[in-house]
Amino acid sequence: MIEKLSFDNPIYVLAPLAGYTDLPFRSVVKKFGADLTVSEMISSNALAHGSTKTLHMLEKSPNEDPYSVQIAGADVDIVRRAVEILNEQSGIDIIDLNCGCPVPKVVGHGSGSSLLKDLPLMGEIIKTIKDTSNKSLTSVKIRLGFEKKNHIEIAKIVEASGADFLAVHGRTRAGKFKAEVDYDAIKEIKENISIPVIANGDIDSYEKAKWVLEHTGADGVMIGRGAVGAPWIFHQLRTGSSDISLALRRDIILEHYDKMIEFYGPRGVAMFRKHVHTYSKGYRGASVLRNEVNRIDDTQEFRGVIDTFFKNHEIVS
Ligand SMILES: Cc1cc2nc3c(=O)[nH]c(=O)nc-3n(C[C@H](O)[C@H](O)[C@H](O)COP(=O)(O)O)c2cc1C
């Protein structure tokens, strides 16, 4: 492995979440001790066509070290071109291939979890990334299968195709985000391959992370939805303490907001509304705040409202 990403001890990884884990969110999460952050899924097609918006999505925060960029794709030549473009960008340590996304728009193009239905193509794409990339590592994120579980077969092909490590969301594509996560299957993958395995799915507390690591023998855990509205979860995962003061929460929420405006300009206001909804969960007066921010477009006014709210309100549930 590389110096900045050792698997000697279990690692804590922020999952890629399209629409959430952008640069502002990752930079805040990283402060609390995530070992690895991954970009939102980036279409290899958009990269290959040099879309300016896509290049903006690739940017990383200076504290993201190491930094992984996740790509999706199903066409070997386009993926190769996308990787060549990533090769021109500095500061990326890992290229990750998305083999898990269940969304019809992505699956319809043969990408994401669709690759689990065509394992020779999946292997060829992994090899193409590995052979073309000038980055330190290549990784893959999978589910347990498309309709049915064939996780061991998938994992063996991932390893044989040259991936350096693997993240596993313990559901099939058919299981979407609701089926029970099969941690036994993650354990079976770990027992059948030699590259590091990161366990993912419904891990949202210190106790759960500890149990998953022990049960599966995995080399790390990846947290997605558990970090939304709670970027400090990585501090809790590391220390076992859920002691985050209201004052620190407020500082983090404002820092996140400021970074959104810095990164996106005024349209960051609209994009931050969904974060206000998750951050205010459990606070007294949350619904009044949500209604209020829905009608504010001015960046300073918006900041003032969230500042005052999180200064003066308590968590009640
Ligand atoms: C809103 C949303 C966006 C997601 N975007 C991606 C993505 O871009 N790439 C990816 O590999 N997985 C994506 N996922 C899946 C997550 O990375 C993760 O595998 C899944 O949510 C299970 O982990 P969790 O229970 O910790 O959230 C997304 C999930 C959600 C809910």
The ligand as an ORCA input file, in Angstrom:
! r2SCAN-3c Opt
* xyz 0 1
  C     -27.818      9.681     -1.794
  C     -26.845      8.561     -2.060
  C     -25.872      8.726     -3.034
  C     -24.951      7.701     -3.303
  N     -23.980      7.898     -4.236
  C     -23.059      6.931     -4.454
  C     -21.995      7.142     -5.372
  O     -21.866      8.204     -5.996
  N     -21.093      6.135     -5.545
  C     -21.204      4.938     -4.850
  O     -20.360      4.044     -5.022
  N     -22.188      4.732     -3.972
  C     -23.095      5.695     -3.744
  N     -24.065      5.490     -2.812
  C     -24.017      4.287     -1.974
  C     -23.188      4.561     -0.701
  O     -21.850      4.851     -1.004
  C     -23.227      3.374      0.277
  O     -22.721      2.244     -0.367
  C     -24.648      3.076      0.765
  O     -25.351      4.250      1.095
  C     -24.613      2.146      2.002
  O     -23.830      2.711      3.036
  P     -24.493      3.532      4.273
  O     -25.543      2.651      4.874
  O     -23.337      3.816      5.192
  O     -25.106      4.778      3.687
  C     -25.015      6.490     -2.567
  C     -26.002      6.321     -1.585
  C     -26.911      7.346     -1.332
  C     -27.941      7.147     -0.248
*
